[in-house]
């Protein structure tokens, strides 16, 4: 009989990574971040457990999209009240809250359950080049060094 692999607790070490979003494509960046947060880049990956690492994204205001997405891609939110639907195009949301663009792209790639909500807390996005997580000694990653990244 097959048994589900469960990695021992002492082997699960969480690292911190910094990714610079300047000039990166939104979708490619989001998939790479989701893979790291989920832990799919590790040999100890287990689908039902949190085996991933923390990711800090800086320069979120400088992420790019291709084609006409900057004027056509819509972001929706609802206040919960009747008629409370608000829509905003990519370019206006990028000017107002650039970190929300990356957060929503990555959140859409995580599982839609309690594990996904827990993993969402491992993503830290900042609009500029500064971040307050120097105490965690994060490693710098480029999109080329991320498994599955552009070549």
Backbone as CSV, one residue per row, in Angstrom:
resi,resn,N_x,N_y,N_z,CA_x,CA_y,CA_z,C_x,C_y,C_z
1,UNK,0.832,-1.177,0.000,0.000,0.000,0.000,0.884,1.251,0.000
2,UNK,0.521,2.238,-0.823,1.279,3.491,-0.899,0.925,4.401,0.259
3,UNK,1.912,5.111,0.741,1.681,6.050,1.826,2.054,7.446,1.365
4,UNK,1.372,8.444,1.901,1.644,9.825,1.574,2.939,10.272,2.241
5,UNK,3.817,10.889,1.460,5.077,11.374,1.997,4.826,12.636,2.816
6,UNK,5.333,12.652,4.021,5.250,13.834,4.878,6.669,14.152,5.330
7,UNK,7.194,15.304,4.914,8.567,15.643,5.320,8.643,15.908,6.821
8,UNK,9.738,15.498,7.460,9.908,15.759,8.891,9.976,17.257,9.179
9,UNK,9.477,17.660,10.326,9.437,19.082,10.698,10.819,19.711,10.736
10,UNK,11.832,18.944,11.141,13.167,19.533,11.267,13.816,19.814,9.909
11,UNK,13.284,19.260,8.815,13.854,19.519,7.491,13.204,20.716,6.814
12,UNK,12.111,21.225,7.363,11.395,22.343,6.746,11.989,23.663,7.231
13,UNK,12.872,24.227,6.439,13.426,25.536,6.764,12.893,26.535,5.749
14,UNK,12.440,27.664,6.258,11.863,28.693,5.388,12.906,29.765,5.113
15,UNK,13.169,29.992,3.847,14.105,31.037,3.435,13.318,32.277,3.023
16,UNK,14.020,33.369,2.901,13.448,34.621,2.421,14.161,34.999,1.136
17,UNK,13.390,35.391,0.130,13.941,35.797,-1.155,13.444,37.187,-1.516
18,UNK,14.299,37.967,-2.179,13.924,39.282,-2.697,13.930,39.195,-4.220
19,UNK,12.846,39.641,-4.843,12.744,39.672,-6.294,12.468,41.108,-6.716
20,UNK,13.254,41.602,-7.660,13.062,42.948,-8.197,12.124,42.845,-9.398
21,UNK,10.971,43.533,-9.327,9.959,43.444,-10.384,10.186,44.451,-11.504
22,UNK,11.238,45.221,-11.439,11.461,46.254,-12.451,11.663,45.637,-13.833
23,UNK,10.801,46.009,-14.776,10.899,45.534,-16.150,10.418,44.103,-16.365
24,UNK,9.889,43.443,-15.344,9.421,42.059,-15.465,7.979,42.019,-15.968
25,UNK,7.636,40.959,-16.702,6.260,40.740,-17.134,5.453,40.218,-15.949
26,UNK,4.231,40.700,-15.807,3.404,40.384,-14.646,3.148,38.883,-14.510
27,UNK,2.712,38.229,-15.555,2.349,36.817,-15.474,3.533,35.915,-15.199
28,UNK,4.646,36.164,-15.870,5.850,35.352,-15.668,6.376,35.514,-14.242
29,UNK,6.330,36.746,-13.764,6.780,37.020,-12.404,5.873,36.331,-11.391
30,UNK,4.548,36.414,-11.604,3.591,35.833,-10.661,3.711,34.317,-10.598
31,UNK,3.933,33.650,-11.730,4.070,32.191,-11.691,5.334,31.774,-10.950
32,UNK,6.423,32.513,-11.154,7.663,32.198,-10.456,7.506,32.393,-8.951
33,UNK,6.822,33.464,-8.550,6.597,33.731,-7.129,5.706,32.655,-6.526
34,UNK,4.646,32.276,-7.230,3.725,31.252,-6.717,4.440,29.914,-6.526
35,UNK,5.358,29.574,-7.431,6.111,28.321,-7.294,6.964,28.331,-6.018
36,UNK,7.595,29.459,-5.716,8.446,29.551,-4.534,7.602,29.525,-3.263
37,UNK,6.503,30.273,-3.252,5.637,30.324,-2.071,5.028,28.952,-1.784
38,UNK,4.677,28.237,-2.837,4.069,26.918,-2.699,5.101,25.860,-2.300
39,UNK,6.376,26.087,-2.633,7.435,25.150,-2.294,7.707,24.141,-3.385
40,UNK,7.219,24.392,-4.593,7.387,23.431,-5.684,8.820,23.370,-6.207
41,UNK,9.651,24.303,-5.795,11.046,24.288,-6.224,11.931,23.480,-5.275
42,UNK,11.333,22.823,-4.287,12.087,22.053,-3.304,11.809,20.556,-3.471
43,UNK,12.765,19.715,-3.129,12.506,18.273,-3.188,11.546,17.796,-2.106
44,UNK,11.306,18.604,-1.074,10.400,18.206,0.006,8.967,18.667,-0.245
45,UNK,8.645,19.066,-1.479,7.294,19.562,-1.784,6.246,18.499,-1.457
46,UNK,5.232,18.930,-0.733,4.088,18.086,-0.409,2.843,18.922,-0.651
47,UNK,1.900,18.452,-1.482,0.760,19.287,-1.879,-0.124,19.775,-0.738
48,UNK,-0.244,18.992,0.325,-1.172,19.375,1.395,-0.499,20.104,2.552
49,UNK,0.790,20.437,2.403,1.518,21.109,3.478,2.150,22.410,2.982
50,UNK,2.442,23.273,3.919,3.152,24.517,3.618,4.647,24.236,3.692
51,UNK,5.274,24.026,2.531,6.712,23.768,2.486,7.453,24.892,1.772
52,UNK,6.770,26.007,1.515,7.331,27.092,0.723,8.146,28.093,1.515
53,UNK,8.623,29.094,0.788,9.459,30.138,1.358,8.754,31.492,1.270
54,UNK,9.327,32.483,1.943,8.805,33.841,1.902,9.392,34.575,0.701
55,UNK,8.591,35.437,0.079,9.051,36.210,-1.069,8.763,37.687,-0.827
56,UNK,9.781,38.516,-1.024,9.646,39.966,-0.941,9.796,40.499,-2.358
57,UNK,8.816,41.247,-2.823,8.871,41.833,-4.164,9.048,43.339,-4.007
58,UNK,10.086,43.872,-4.621,10.332,45.320,-4.588,10.136,45.884,-5.992
59,UNK,9.953,47.185,-6.074,9.709,47.905,-7.334,8.460,47.392,-8.047
60,UNK,7.401,47.173,-7.306,6.150,46.677,-7.893,5.549,47.688,-8.857
61,UNK,5.872,48.955,-8.687,5.315,49.982,-9.573,5.913,49.920,-10.973
62,UNK,7.001,49.156,-11.158,7.674,49.103,-12.459,7.434,47.798,-13.205
63,UNK,6.427,47.010,-12.783,6.093,45.771,-13.487,5.372,46.127,-14.789
64,UNK,5.544,45.301,-15.827,4.964,45.623,-17.127,4.003,44.530,-17.584
65,UNK,3.163,44.893,-18.538,2.291,43.943,-19.220,2.449,44.175,-20.719
66,UNK,2.099,43.178,-21.519,2.262,43.293,-22.962,0.953,43.707,-23.619
67,UNK,1.059,44.151,-24.841,-0.127,44.485,-25.629,-0.878,45.681,-25.061
68,UNK,-2.208,45.615,-25.164,-3.066,46.710,-24.707,-3.604,46.482,-23.302
69,UNK,-2.982,45.548,-22.561,-3.499,45.223,-21.234,-3.483,46.411,-20.285
70,UNK,-2.542,47.339,-20.448,-2.484,48.471,-19.520,-3.720,49.348,-19.607
71,UNK,-4.396,49.345,-20.756,-5.613,50.153,-20.881,-6.882,49.305,-20.914
72,UNK,-6.755,47.974,-21.050,-7.938,47.123,-21.175,-8.146,46.168,-20.008
73,UNK,-7.103,45.780,-19.289,-7.240,44.820,-18.197,-7.953,45.473,-17.025
74,UNK,-9.045,44.848,-16.573,-9.860,45.400,-15.498,-9.625,44.664,-14.191
75,UNK,-9.611,45.422,-13.110,-9.558,44.874,-11.762,-10.865,45.251,-11.082
76,UNK,-11.532,44.247,-10.525,-12.844,44.467,-9.911,-12.762,44.230,-8.410
77,UNK,-13.568,44.999,-7.681,-13.746,44.759,-6.249,-15.177,45.151,-5.910
78,UNK,-15.700,44.587,-4.851,-17.089,44.830,-4.482,-17.158,45.166,-3.000
79,UNK,-17.928,46.179,-2.658,-18.041,46.614,-1.282,-18.980,45.731,-0.475
80,UNK,-19.790,44.916,-1.147,-20.760,44.085,-0.446,-22.137,44.720,-0.414
81,UNK,-22.244,45.947,-0.821,-23.525,46.646,-0.859,-24.120,46.526,-2.262
82,UNK,-25.439,46.673,-2.395,-26.032,46.657,-3.736,-25.460,47.785,-4.593
83,UNK,-25.020,47.450,-5.781,-24.414,48.436,-6.669,-23.011,48.830,-6.272
84,UNK,-22.363,48.018,-5.453,-21.044,48.374,-4.918,-19.873,47.877,-5.734
85,UNK,-20.091,47.468,-6.995,-18.995,46.987,-7.836,-18.157,48.163,-8.339
86,UNK,-16.870,48.079,-8.116,-15.944,49.094,-8.600,-14.990,48.425,-9.570
87,UNK,-14.737,49.062,-10.702,-13.770,48.549,-11.666,-12.697,49.611,-11.903
88,UNK,-11.503,49.128,-12.216,-10.367,50.015,-12.432,-9.446,49.358,-13.454
89,UNK,-8.917,50.130,-14.383,-8.001,49.573,-15.380,-6.601,49.442,-14.776
90,UNK,-5.771,48.626,-15.402,-4.422,48.323,-14.921,-3.600,49.591,-14.679
91,UNK,-3.608,50.500,-15.635,-2.738,51.682,-15.520,-3.111,52.556,-14.325
92,UNK,-4.414,52.705,-14.054,-4.829,53.538,-12.918,-4.538,52.847,-11.586
93,UNK,-4.746,51.525,-11.537,-4.438,50.795,-10.312,-2.935,50.780,-10.056
94,UNK,-2.141,50.710,-11.107,-0.692,50.727,-10.957,-0.223,52.072,-10.401
95,UNK,-0.879,53.149,-10.799,-0.519,54.466,-10.277,-0.969,54.625,-8.826
96,UNK,-2.107,54.002,-8.476,-2.677,54.168,-7.147,-2.132,53.168,-6.130
97,UNK,-2.223,51.874,-6.412,-1.766,50.810,-5.507,-1.008,49.739,-6.297
98,UNK,0.253,49.966,-6.641,0.966,49.018,-7.496,1.154,47.640,-6.874
99,UNK,1.205,47.556,-5.547,1.413,46.258,-4.914,0.208,45.336,-5.065
100,UNK,-0.982,45.878,-5.210,-2.187,45.055,-5.328,-2.193,44.241,-6.623
101,UNK,-1.580,44.757,-7.679,-1.538,44.056,-8.961,-0.801,42.729,-8.809
102,UNK,0.365,42.745,-8.191,1.147,41.518,-8.019,0.473,40.601,-7.012
103,UNK,-0.082,41.157,-5.936,-0.757,40.334,-4.929,-1.924,39.560,-5.545
104,UNK,-2.744,40.213,-6.366,-3.878,39.537,-6.973,-3.444,38.500,-7.994
105,UNK,-2.392,38.786,-8.749,-1.905,37.830,-9.744,-1.385,36.558,-9.072
106,UNK,-0.646,36.708,-7.990,-0.109,35.543,-7.287,-1.225,34.809,-6.551
107,UNK,-2.128,35.544,-5.912,-3.212,34.920,-5.153,-4.094,34.065,-6.066
108,UNK,-4.260,34.478,-7.313,-5.051,33.698,-8.255,-4.389,32.391,-8.642
109,UNK,-3.086,32.251,-8.385,-2.347,31.038,-8.726,-2.159,30.104,-7.542
110,UNK,-2.649,30.485,-6.371,-2.548,29.645,-5.180,-3.835,28.855,-4.991
111,UNK,-3.801,27.775,-4.203,-5.014,26.985,-3.983,-6.111,27.810,-3.332
112,UNK,-7.361,27.500,-3.676,-8.512,28.232,-3.135,-9.054,27.517,-1.900
113,UNK,-8.242,27.442,-0.860,-8.646,26.799,0.393,-7.849,27.415,1.535
114,UNK,-7.908,26.809,2.714,-7.228,27.384,3.876,-5.709,27.389,3.684
115,UNK,-5.170,26.408,2.968,-3.735,26.403,2.699,-3.341,27.596,1.829
116,UNK,-4.158,27.904,0.819,-3.881,29.042,-0.046,-3.923,30.359,0.708
117,UNK,-4.853,30.483,1.636,-4.933,31.710,2.443,-3.714,31.835,3.355
118,UNK,-3.235,30.706,3.855,-2.039,30.724,4.693,-0.804,31.075,3.864
119,UNK,-0.718,30.531,2.660,0.419,30.805,1.787,0.446,32.258,1.322
120,UNK,-0.740,32.872,1.194,-0.816,34.252,0.738,-0.081,35.200,1.687
121,UNK,0.011,34.824,2.954,0.709,35.660,3.935,2.226,35.616,3.774
122,UNK,2.742,34.733,2.926,4.179,34.644,2.710,4.671,35.600,1.634
123,UNK,3.767,36.351,1.034,4.130,37.308,-0.009,4.130,38.721,0.566
124,UNK,5.236,39.419,0.399,5.370,40.810,0.848,5.725,41.643,-0.375
125,UNK,4.870,42.608,-0.721,5.076,43.413,-1.932,5.213,44.878,-1.539
126,UNK,6.211,45.552,-2.124,6.464,46.955,-1.844,6.614,47.717,-3.155
127,UNK,6.017,48.927,-3.244,6.055,49.676,-4.498,7.443,50.179,-4.878
128,UNK,8.264,50.512,-3.914,9.594,51.056,-4.202,10.696,50.039,-3.951
129,UNK,11.948,50.506,-3.976,13.074,49.586,-3.801,13.377,49.226,-2.343
130,UNK,12.740,49.864,-1.384,13.017,49.626,0.034,12.038,48.608,0.617
131,UNK,12.532,47.799,1.572,11.675,46.873,2.316,12.211,46.734,3.740
132,UNK,11.326,46.443,4.719,11.751,46.390,6.121,12.171,45.002,6.598
133,UNK,12.582,44.097,5.712,12.866,42.715,6.106,14.346,42.366,6.034
134,UNK,15.216,43.321,6.295,16.659,43.058,6.250,17.092,42.106,7.356
135,UNK,16.361,42.063,8.464,16.733,41.198,9.585,16.633,39.715,9.224
136,UNK,15.810,39.379,8.228,15.658,37.980,7.812,16.761,37.527,6.850
137,UNK,17.655,38.428,6.465,18.759,38.153,5.538,18.262,37.477,4.254
138,UNK,17.426,38.178,3.478,16.881,37.559,2.264,17.919,37.437,1.160
139,UNK,17.782,36.376,0.368,18.629,36.172,-0.807,17.987,36.880,-1.989
140,UNK,18.808,37.443,-2.876,18.297,38.112,-4.065,18.153,37.092,-5.187
141,UNK,16.983,37.089,-5.826,16.717,36.198,-6.956,16.413,37.035,-8.183
142,UNK,16.899,36.599,-9.332,16.482,37.194,-10.585,15.577,36.191,-11.279
143,UNK,14.820,36.634,-12.269,13.863,35.759,-12.923,14.576,34.611,-13.643
144,UNK,15.850,34.791,-14.023,16.602,33.727,-14.691,17.003,32.625,-13.725
145,UNK,17.194,32.958,-12.439,17.631,31.942,-11.485,16.458,31.198,-10.869
146,UNK,15.242,31.630,-11.139,14.072,30.963,-10.592,13.772,29.735,-11.451
147,UNK,13.570,28.567,-10.839,13.234,27.390,-11.646,11.970,27.631,-12.453
148,UNK,12.037,27.384,-13.744,10.893,27.620,-14.620,10.829,29.046,-15.143
149,UNK,11.823,29.880,-14.815,11.844,31.267,-15.260,12.265,31.397,-16.715
150,UNK,12.241,32.630,-17.215,12.630,32.878,-18.621,14.092,32.545,-18.833
151,UNK,14.421,32.192,-20.040,15.797,31.856,-20.372,16.354,32.837,-21.381
